[in-house]
């Protein structure tokens, strides 16, 4: 989703083949493969819970696998990719997942949905600011959708309000830290 948002506001700076290849890699390693891994873990009885994962042992495996997939995407597949903003986003996203992994090991549970959405929102705001794009409507929509996600997580009793707020903070913090950091990968 972040990659699509990025190219939505910056498509004029990249060739069509760069955009398509980056979107394909992102779709494959951040959506399709994790879904396949989820069903594989379920079929191997490594996850007995439904979509609401309660046990710490069951939460650890998908988080570790997601970190590994993000590392492969950023440091191997996109090694020579010139789309640095996307790489910085995924590095920040990976840092958020590492923080969540550490909290899971200490038997804490925070909202990964809000972590992901906060990271996306900060990245989109950063991108529009960097490109001097007018984005008041889009940012307002992002805030509204974030509220809907948080409300839904509360309504189905997946998280407490504290877990949602901390999850949002964990997702936003690395993106904010990396906002003005420029480094070559």
Helices and strands as residue ranges (DSSP letters): H 2-10, G 11-13, H 16-27, I 28-32, H 33-43, H 56-72, I 73-77, H 84-105, H 112-130, H 136-155, H 161-177
